[in-house]
Amino acid sequence: MKFPVHIFLVFGLMLLSGLVGGISWREAGYGSGPRDSSRAAEGPLREVAFVANAADGTVSLLDLASKQVLTTVDVIPDGKRVGPFRDIVQWVAQPFLERRAGPNFVQDTDLSRDGRVLFVSRGHLGDVVALDIVTGEVLWRTPVAGLFAGPMALSVDGQHLYIAATIRGDNRVEVLDSSNGERAGAIRAGQWPFAIQVSADDSKVFVASLGDMQKQASERTEDRDAYQIAVVDSGSLKPEMIYRFESGVRPFQVAPDGRMLYAQLSALHGLVAVHLVSHQRAGHIQLPVKPGVTEADWDFEAPHHGLALSGDGRLLCAAGRASDYAALVEVPALKLRGTVAVGDAPGWAAYAAADGLCLLANSRSNDVSVVEVASQREIKRIPVGRFPNHITVGFVPEAMLGSTLGSE
């Protein structure tokens, strides 16, 4: 992902406006107000997949029981453009970002613990919003540092959101109060922070780094802060351990017992494993490449992008984006069980709670593949919006899925 020289005009505006690091003001009073959504969901629940359609600015809700789209939520009710009075830096930067990488109004989503609030990082709009899932109303909106609101993670207790300020965000991950969007701190960890995970006990935050993708790959390796995963104490927000890699870290997964980590890397048709107790590299696996695939078929230097780990920590479902398949990999042995053909350019993977299904967002064919793990076959392909970018699977109260949401 490289950007024109003209983008430096944006940085000049940052300095002129006193917004060093890209932190801009929040539009006063926007949204209906705070809401504590950190309590556990109550009553009968249904498993739903939230599919982020980056180019449309919508999120499709898939019922995993019926494997149908329940409804689509507009997550940009305030519009597709940032105005100069809302954020002068983002207003200038957004057209350059879109010219280089296309529209991205939904980079990531997270679901509140009570299953009623959807958190959305809005890519090139450079902010995060919380929305009521039923009404679609915005509860709050907060800009993040830099020019791009990247991947997110919600704390296990549901009280904090961690958001990667990926592009020119001073190498930081913003920490927001999930009830009102107010800043609660920041993590400094690696150039161009990207994927984020929280440990099962909420004590650690894992932050991956892409390296500065405005630079040539040969130049990135000279920066010690590139290509790493930082293990951060969630209380102090300070890194406790740094794991370094040979290229940018894409989606990764931490085993439920906290002993192993598996990661996809830029320019790698495969996976690497790290032992989090001995702090040693534990192996790697090369995965198949579809005949005829070249670097020209990679999106943003990532031939593989999308990684999900089963609840028992024994099987990875990996999105082979350039080769259009889901790879099922047994871990910790790193043994390929098989591949399943899916849609065009799968860019994200997520397991259903029962682990019987792996879902993959196919960014070029605008659909979601449902893969049955036991039979190793695609059992359904569900059309969604344009450029599905991410999938969050969670449980929502059955009462929400009645006449209010309806069906499409």
C-alpha positions as CSV (number, residue, x, y, z in Angstrom):
1,M,0.0,0.0,0.0
2,K,1.9,3.1,-1.2
3,F,0.7,6.6,-1.4
4,P,1.5,9.6,-3.7
5,V,4.1,12.2,-2.8
6,H,1.2,14.7,-2.5
7,I,0.2,12.9,0.7
8,F,2.9,14.9,2.4
9,L,0.7,17.9,2.1
10,V,-1.5,16.2,4.6
11,F,1.4,16.0,7.1
12,G,2.0,19.7,6.6
13,L,-1.6,20.4,7.5
14,M,-1.1,18.3,10.6
15,L,1.7,20.5,11.7
16,L,0.1,23.7,10.7
17,S,-3.1,22.8,12.6
18,G,-1.2,21.5,15.7
19,L,-2.4,18.0,15.1
20,V,1.0,16.2,15.4
21,G,0.5,12.5,15.2
22,G,-2.9,12.9,13.5
23,I,-5.1,13.3,16.6
24,S,-8.0,15.5,15.6
25,W,-10.9,16.9,17.5
26,R,-14.1,15.0,18.1
27,E,-17.2,16.8,16.7
28,A,-19.0,17.9,19.9
29,G,-22.3,16.2,20.7
30,Y,-22.4,13.8,17.8
31,G,-24.4,10.7,18.5
32,S,-27.2,9.9,20.9
33,G,-24.9,9.5,23.9
34,P,-23.1,6.9,26.1
35,R,-24.3,3.4,26.6
36,D,-22.8,0.7,28.8
37,S,-23.0,-2.5,26.8
38,S,-20.4,-4.5,28.8
39,R,-22.8,-6.8,30.6
40,A,-23.2,-10.3,29.4
41,A,-26.0,-11.0,26.9
42,E,-29.2,-12.2,28.5
43,G,-32.1,-14.4,27.4
44,P,-32.3,-16.8,24.4
45,L,-29.4,-16.0,22.0
46,R,-28.7,-16.6,18.3
47,E,-25.3,-16.8,16.6
48,V,-24.9,-14.1,14.0
49,A,-22.0,-13.2,11.7
50,F,-21.4,-9.5,11.0
51,V,-19.8,-9.0,7.6
52,A,-18.1,-5.7,7.0
53,N,-18.7,-4.5,3.4
54,A,-15.8,-2.0,3.1
55,A,-16.8,-0.4,-0.3
56,D,-20.5,0.0,0.6
57,G,-20.2,1.2,4.2
58,T,-22.6,-1.4,5.4
59,V,-22.5,-4.5,7.6
60,S,-24.5,-7.6,6.6
61,L,-25.9,-9.7,9.4
62,L,-25.9,-13.4,8.6
63,D,-28.0,-15.9,10.6
64,L,-25.7,-18.9,11.0
65,A,-28.6,-21.3,11.7
66,S,-30.5,-20.5,8.4
67,K,-27.3,-19.2,6.6
68,Q,-29.2,-16.3,5.3
69,V,-28.8,-12.5,5.4
70,L,-31.1,-11.1,8.1
71,T,-30.5,-7.4,7.4
72,T,-27.9,-4.9,6.4
73,V,-26.9,-2.0,8.7
74,D,-25.7,1.3,7.2
75,V,-22.7,2.2,9.3
76,I,-22.0,5.6,7.6
77,P,-25.3,7.4,8.2
78,D,-23.3,10.6,8.6
79,G,-22.0,10.3,5.0
80,K,-19.1,9.0,2.9
81,R,-16.9,12.1,3.2
82,V,-15.2,13.8,6.1
83,G,-15.9,17.5,6.2
84,P,-13.3,20.2,6.8
85,F,-14.9,21.3,10.0
86,R,-15.1,17.8,11.4
87,D,-11.4,16.9,10.7
88,I,-9.3,19.1,8.4
89,V,-6.5,16.5,8.1
90,Q,-8.8,13.6,7.2
91,W,-10.7,15.8,4.8
92,V,-7.6,16.4,2.8
93,A,-6.2,12.8,3.2
94,Q,-9.3,10.8,2.3
95,P,-9.3,11.3,-1.5
96,F,-5.6,10.3,-1.7
97,L,-6.2,7.2,0.4
98,E,-9.1,6.2,-1.8
99,R,-7.3,6.9,-5.0
100,R,-4.6,4.5,-3.9
101,A,-6.5,1.8,-2.1
102,G,-10.1,2.2,-3.0
103,P,-13.0,3.2,-0.7
104,N,-12.9,1.7,2.8
105,F,-15.7,2.7,5.1
106,V,-15.6,-0.4,7.2
107,Q,-12.3,-1.9,8.1
108,D,-13.3,-3.9,11.2
109,T,-16.2,-4.6,13.6
110,D,-16.7,-5.8,17.1
111,L,-19.8,-6.8,19.0
112,S,-20.6,-5.7,22.5
113,R,-20.9,-8.3,25.2
114,D,-24.6,-7.7,25.5
115,G,-25.0,-8.3,21.7
116,R,-26.8,-5.0,21.2
117,V,-24.0,-2.5,20.1
118,L,-21.8,-2.7,17.0
119,F,-18.4,-1.0,17.1
120,V,-17.0,-0.1,13.7
121,S,-13.6,1.2,12.7
122,R,-14.3,3.2,9.5
123,G,-11.0,2.9,7.5
124,H,-10.5,6.0,5.4
125,L,-12.9,8.0,7.5
126,G,-10.3,7.7,10.3
127,D,-12.7,7.1,13.1
128,V,-14.6,4.6,15.2
129,V,-18.4,4.6,15.8
130,A,-20.7,2.7,18.1
131,L,-24.1,1.9,16.7
132,D,-27.4,0.5,18.1
133,I,-27.8,-2.6,16.0
134,V,-31.6,-2.5,15.9
135,T,-32.1,1.2,15.1
136,G,-28.8,1.9,13.4
137,E,-28.4,5.1,15.4
138,V,-24.9,6.3,16.1
139,L,-24.2,6.4,19.9
140,W,-20.8,8.0,19.6
141,R,-18.0,8.8,17.1
142,T,-14.3,9.2,17.9
143,P,-11.5,10.0,15.4
144,V,-8.2,8.0,15.8
145,A,-4.6,9.1,15.4
146,G,-3.2,9.2,11.9
147,L,-5.1,8.7,8.6
148,F,-6.6,5.2,8.9
149,A,-8.8,3.5,11.5
150,G,-7.5,-0.1,11.3
151,P,-8.2,-3.4,13.0
152,M,-9.8,-3.5,16.5
153,A,-10.2,-5.8,19.5
154,L,-12.7,-5.6,22.3
155,S,-11.5,-6.4,25.8
156,V,-12.9,-9.6,27.3
157,D,-14.8,-7.6,29.9
158,G,-16.3,-5.5,27.1
159,Q,-15.1,-2.2,28.6
160,H,-12.3,-1.1,26.3
161,L,-11.7,-1.0,22.5
162,Y,-8.2,-1.3,21.1
163,I,-7.9,0.3,17.6
164,A,-4.8,0.3,15.4
165,A,-4.0,3.8,14.1
166,T,-2.3,2.1,11.1
167,I,-1.2,4.9,8.7
168,R,0.9,7.8,10.2
169,G,-0.7,7.3,13.6
170,D,2.6,7.6,15.5
171,N,2.8,3.8,15.8
172,R,0.0,3.7,18.3
173,V,-3.0,1.7,19.2
174,E,-5.8,3.8,20.7
175,V,-7.6,2.6,23.8
176,L,-11.2,3.8,24.0
177,D,-13.9,3.5,26.7
178,S,-16.5,1.4,24.9
179,S,-19.4,3.1,26.6
180,N,-18.7,6.6,25.3
181,G,-15.7,6.5,23.0
182,E,-13.5,8.6,25.3
183,R,-9.8,7.9,25.1
184,A,-8.5,5.8,28.0
185,G,-4.9,5.5,26.8
186,A,-2.6,4.4,24.0
187,I,-0.1,1.6,23.2
188,R,3.1,2.4,21.3
189,A,4.1,-0.8,19.5
190,G,5.6,-1.3,16.1
191,Q,5.4,0.6,12.8
192,W,2.0,0.6,11.2
193,P,0.2,-1.5,13.8
194,F,-2.3,-3.9,12.3
195,A,-3.9,-7.0,13.8
196,I,-4.8,-7.0,17.5
197,Q,-5.8,-9.7,19.9
198,V,-6.6,-9.8,23.6
199,S,-5.6,-12.8,25.8
200,A,-8.4,-14.9,27.3
201,D,-7.8,-13.5,30.8
202,D,-7.8,-9.9,29.5
203,S,-4.3,-9.3,30.9
204,K,-2.4,-9.0,27.6
205,V,-2.9,-7.3,24.3
206,F,-1.0,-8.6,21.3
207,V,-0.3,-6.0,18.6
208,A,1.2,-6.9,15.2
209,S,3.1,-4.5,12.9
210,L,3.1,-4.3,9.1
211,G,6.1,-2.0,8.8
212,D,5.9,1.3,6.9
213,M,4.3,0.2,3.6
214,Q,5.1,3.6,2.1
215,K,8.7,2.4,1.9
216,Q,10.2,-0.2,-0.3
217,A,10.4,-3.6,1.4
218,S,14.2,-3.5,1.4
219,E,14.1,-0.2,3.4
220,R,11.5,-1.4,6.0
221,T,13.9,-4.1,7.2
222,E,16.2,-1.3,8.4
223,D,13.7,-0.2,11.0
224,R,13.8,-2.2,14.2
225,D,10.1,-1.4,15.0
226,A,8.9,-3.0,11.8
227,Y,7.7,-6.6,11.5
228,Q,6.9,-7.5,15.1
229,I,4.2,-8.6,17.6
230,A,4.3,-6.8,20.9
231,V,2.9,-8.5,24.0
232,V,1.5,-5.6,26.0
233,D,0.3,-5.5,29.7
234,S,-3.3,-4.3,29.5
235,G,-2.9,-2.4,32.8
236,S,0.2,-0.4,32.2
237,L,-0.2,-0.5,28.4
238,K,3.6,-1.2,28.2
239,P,5.2,-3.9,26.0
240,E,6.5,-6.9,28.0
241,M,7.8,-8.9,25.1
242,I,8.6,-8.4,21.4
243,Y,8.6,-11.1,18.8
244,R,10.3,-10.2,15.5
245,F,9.5,-11.5,12.0
246,E,11.0,-11.3,8.6
247,S,8.1,-9.4,7.0
248,G,4.9,-7.7,7.9
249,V,2.5,-9.6,10.3
250,R,-1.0,-10.1,9.0
251,P,-3.8,-11.9,10.9
252,F,-2.5,-14.1,13.7
253,Q,-4.0,-16.3,16.4
254,V,-3.1,-17.1,20.0
255,A,-3.9,-20.5,21.3
256,P,-6.6,-20.7,24.0
257,D,-4.0,-21.8,26.6
258,G,-1.7,-18.9,25.7
259,R,1.3,-21.2,24.8
260,M,1.4,-20.9,21.0
261,L,1.0,-18.2,18.4
262,Y,0.3,-18.7,14.7
263,A,0.7,-15.9,12.1
264,Q,0.4,-15.1,8.4
265,L,3.1,-12.8,7.0
266,S,3.4,-10.6,4.0
267,A,4.7,-12.3,0.8
268,L,4.3,-15.8,2.4
269,H,2.2,-18.6,1.1
270,G,1.9,-20.2,4.5
271,L,2.1,-19.8,8.3
272,V,4.6,-19.5,11.0
273,A,4.4,-20.6,14.6
274,V,5.9,-19.2,17.8
275,H,6.2,-20.9,21.2
276,L,5.1,-18.2,23.7
277,V,6.7,-20.0,26.7
278,S,10.2,-20.7,25.3
279,H,9.9,-17.6,23.1
280,Q,11.3,-19.5,20.1
281,R,10.1,-20.0,16.5
282,A,8.3,-23.3,16.5
283,G,8.1,-24.0,12.8
284,H,6.4,-23.0,9.6
285,I,4.3,-24.5,6.8
286,Q,4.2,-23.7,3.1
287,L,0.7,-23.9,1.7
288,P,-0.3,-24.6,-1.9
289,V,-0.2,-22.0,-4.6
290,K,-2.8,-22.2,-7.4
291,P,-1.2,-22.6,-10.8
292,G,-0.6,-19.3,-12.5
293,V,-0.6,-17.2,-9.4
294,T,2.1,-14.5,-9.3
295,E,2.8,-11.4,-7.1
296,A,0.5,-9.5,-9.4
297,D,-2.4,-11.5,-7.8
298,W,-1.5,-10.5,-4.3
299,D,-3.5,-7.8,-2.6
300,F,-1.4,-5.4,-0.5
301,E,1.6,-7.8,-0.5
302,A,-0.5,-10.6,1.2
303,P,-1.1,-13.8,-0.7
304,H,-2.7,-15.2,2.5
305,H,-4.9,-13.1,4.7
306,G,-7.4,-14.4,7.2
307,L,-6.8,-16.8,10.0
308,A,-9.2,-18.4,12.5
309,L,-8.5,-20.9,15.2
310,S,-11.0,-23.5,16.5
311,G,-12.1,-23.2,20.1
312,D,-10.1,-26.3,21.1
313,G,-7.0,-24.7,19.6
314,R,-6.3,-27.7,17.2
315,L,-7.3,-26.5,13.8
316,L,-6.6,-23.3,11.8
317,C,-8.8,-22.1,9.0
318,A,-6.6,-20.0,6.8
319,A,-7.7,-17.8,3.9
320,G,-5.5,-18.3,0.8
321,R,-6.4,-15.0,-0.8
322,A,-4.4,-15.3,-3.9
323,S,-5.3,-18.9,-4.5
324,D,-9.0,-18.8,-3.6
325,Y,-9.1,-21.5,-1.0
326,A,-9.5,-22.2,2.7
327,A,-6.6,-24.2,4.1
328,L,-7.4,-26.4,7.1
329,V,-4.1,-26.8,9.1
330,E,-3.8,-29.1,12.2
331,V,-1.8,-27.4,15.0
332,P,0.6,-27.5,16.8
333,A,1.9,-30.1,14.2
334,L,1.4,-27.6,11.3
335,K,0.0,-30.4,9.1
336,L,-2.2,-29.6,6.2
337,R,-5.5,-31.5,6.4
338,G,-6.8,-30.2,3.1
339,T,-7.9,-27.2,1.1
340,V,-11.4,-26.1,0.1
341,A,-12.1,-24.0,-3.0
342,V,-14.1,-20.8,-2.1
343,G,-15.0,-17.5,-3.7
344,D,-12.7,-14.9,-5.3
345,A,-10.0,-13.5,-3.0
346,P,-11.0,-14.6,0.5
347,G,-9.6,-12.0,2.9
348,W,-10.8,-13.0,6.3
349,A,-11.8,-16.2,8.2
350,A,-13.9,-16.8,11.3
351,Y,-15.1,-19.8,13.1
352,A,-18.7,-20.3,14.3
353,A,-18.9,-21.0,18.0
354,A,-19.5,-24.7,17.5
355,D,-16.4,-24.9,15.4
356,G,-18.3,-26.9,12.7
357,L,-18.2,-24.0,10.2
358,C,-15.5,-21.7,8.9
359,L,-16.7,-18.5,7.3
360,L,-14.6,-16.6,4.7
361,A,-15.2,-13.2,3.3
362,N,-14.5,-13.2,-0.5
363,S,-13.5,-9.6,-1.3
364,R,-13.7,-9.8,-5.1
365,S,-16.8,-11.9,-5.5
366,N,-18.7,-10.0,-2.8
367,D,-19.9,-13.1,-0.9
368,V,-19.2,-15.3,2.1
369,S,-18.2,-18.9,1.8
370,V,-19.5,-21.3,4.5
371,V,-17.1,-24.2,4.8
372,E,-18.1,-27.3,6.7
373,V,-14.9,-28.4,8.4
374,A,-15.8,-32.1,8.9
375,S,-16.6,-32.8,5.3
376,Q,-14.0,-30.2,4.0
377,R,-16.5,-28.7,1.5
378,E,-18.1,-25.4,0.8
379,I,-21.8,-25.9,1.7
380,K,-23.0,-22.4,0.8
381,R,-22.0,-19.1,-0.7
382,I,-23.9,-16.1,0.6
383,P,-24.0,-12.8,-1.4
384,V,-23.3,-9.7,0.7
385,G,-22.1,-6.1,0.0
386,R,-19.2,-4.8,-2.0
387,F,-15.7,-5.8,-0.8
388,P,-16.5,-7.8,2.3
389,N,-13.5,-7.1,4.5
390,H,-13.9,-8.7,7.9
391,I,-16.2,-11.1,9.8
392,T,-17.2,-10.9,13.5
393,V,-19.1,-13.8,14.9
394,G,-21.1,-13.3,18.1
395,F,-24.4,-13.9,19.9
396,V,-27.3,-11.5,19.9
397,P,-30.6,-11.7,21.8
398,E,-33.3,-13.5,20.0
399,A,-35.7,-10.7,20.8
400,M,-33.7,-8.4,18.5
401,L,-34.2,-10.7,15.5
402,G,-37.9,-10.4,15.3
403,S,-40.0,-7.9,13.3
404,T,-37.6,-5.1,14.1
405,L,-34.8,-6.5,12.0
406,G,-36.9,-8.6,9.6
407,S,-35.2,-10.4,6.8
408,E,-33.9,-9.6,3.4
